[in-house]
Structure formats: C-alpha cells, structure tokens
Amino acid sequence: MGRASAFSIASSVAIDNDASQDATVIEASGRDRPGLLEALARTLSESNLSIQSAHVDSYGERAVDAFYVVDAKGGKLTNPDRAAAVRARLMEVLDAADARPAQGRLQRARASSAR
C-alpha cells in the first residue's frame, strides 16, 4: 500500500458569498497532487469566473485552496444553478486526484547509463 492510499481524504467544495464584500469565495479541498492548483484555476476560468485572489495551503496530503472570484460582469456568483455546476466541475477535478494510480518508487539510475 502506497503512502497516498494510507490516508482517506474526502474532497469538498464550499461556495460562500458572505465571506467577502466584493467576491464569491470558493474553497476547494482534497488530496494534493502536482498540477492540482492549475487544474482548479483552469476550471474556474472555463466557467467564466475571474480569480481576484487565491490563497493556497496544504496540510500534509490535503490541499486547501481558496479562490476569490467574480463573474464576467464583476459580480458574485449568485445563480444557484451556475454555482452548483461550478461546484460539480471542481469536485470532478478534486476526485480525479484520488482516481490516479499510485506511482511506484523511482529507480536509481546506474552510473553507466547516466553518462
């Protein structure tokens, strides 16, 4: 069993319009992996949201990323159906991190093949 599979990390996405006066705060949390921040940011951009600020943190294997976003008109994400769609797309990105197979150990290069 790999190190990543030893811990169960549930993915979550919270969308909050009360935490900021000017933007919607979207907090995405799940298993950290290379490229996760880019995938989350790309998903928000593809959802026609502009990231005003991003606050990124990790706690061991867990990534917690908070994005302050506005729509194309500079307003908050207030449409419940649109918010649900954005949440679902972000959950797909987070859950894809858990679906990836654990990588094997890296092999040390032999001195003769490294030349």
C-alpha positions in Angstrom: 0.0 0.0 0.0 1.4 3.4 -1.0 1.7 6.4 1.3 -1.1 8.2 -0.6 -3.5 5.4 -0.1 -2.9 5.2 3.6 -4.9 8.3 4.3 -8.6 8.9 3.3 -9.1 12.5 2.3 -12.6 13.5 1.3 -12.9 16.2 -1.3 -15.1 19.2 -0.7 -16.0 22.5 -2.3 -17.7 25.3 -0.4 -19.1 28.4 -2.1 -19.6 31.4 0.1 -21.0 34.8 -0.8 -20.8 36.2 2.7 -17.1 35.9 3.4 -16.2 38.8 1.1 -17.9 42.0 0.3 -16.8 42.1 -3.4 -16.3 38.4 -4.5 -17.5 34.9 -4.1 -15.1 32.8 -2.0 -14.7 29.2 -3.4 -12.8 26.8 -1.1 -11.7 23.6 -2.7 -10.1 20.9 -0.5 -8.8 17.5 -1.3 -5.8 15.2 -1.9 -2.8 17.3 -3.0 -1.1 16.4 -6.3 1.1 18.0 -8.9 -0.9 20.2 -11.1 -4.0 20.4 -8.8 -3.8 24.2 -8.4 -3.6 24.7 -12.2 -6.5 22.3 -12.8 -8.7 24.1 -10.3 -7.8 27.6 -11.7 -8.4 26.4 -15.3 -11.8 25.0 -14.3 -12.8 28.4 -12.8 -11.6 30.2 -15.9 -13.5 27.8 -18.2 -16.6 28.6 -16.0 -16.1 32.3 -17.0 -15.1 33.3 -13.5 -12.2 35.7 -12.9 -9.9 34.9 -10.0 -9.2 38.1 -8.0 -7.1 36.4 -5.3 -6.0 32.8 -4.5 -4.9 31.6 -1.1 -3.2 28.2 -1.3 -2.2 26.0 1.6 -1.5 22.3 2.3 -1.7 20.2 5.4 0.3 17.1 4.7 -1.5 15.3 1.9 -4.5 17.7 1.9 -4.6 20.8 -0.3 -6.9 23.7 0.8 -7.3 26.4 -1.9 -9.5 29.4 -1.5 -10.3 31.5 -4.6 -12.0 34.9 -4.6 -13.8 35.1 -7.9 -16.2 37.3 -9.8 -18.3 36.7 -12.9 -17.8 38.5 -16.3 -19.7 41.5 -15.0 -17.6 41.8 -11.9 -20.3 40.4 -9.6 -20.6 37.5 -7.2 -21.7 34.0 -8.3 -25.3 34.2 -7.2 -27.2 32.0 -9.6 -27.7 28.7 -7.6 -27.7 26.5 -10.8 -24.5 28.0 -12.0 -22.9 27.7 -8.6 -23.9 24.0 -8.4 -22.4 23.4 -11.9 -19.1 25.1 -10.8 -19.1 23.1 -7.6 -19.6 19.8 -9.6 -16.8 20.6 -12.0 -14.4 21.4 -9.2 -15.4 18.1 -7.4 -14.5 16.2 -10.6 -11.1 17.8 -10.6 -10.5 17.0 -6.9 -11.8 13.4 -7.3 -9.6 12.9 -10.3 -6.6 13.2 -7.9 -7.8 10.2 -5.9 -8.6 8.2 -9.0 -5.0 8.3 -10.3 -3.0 5.2 -9.6 -0.2 5.4 -7.0 3.2 5.9 -8.6 5.9 3.4 -8.0 9.2 4.1 -6.4 11.7 5.9 -8.6 14.6 3.7 -9.7 18.1 5.0 -9.1 20.0 5.5 -12.4 23.1 3.4 -12.9 26.3 5.3 -13.2 27.0 3.8 -16.6 23.6 4.7 -18.1 23.7 8.2 -16.7 26.6 9.3 -18.9 
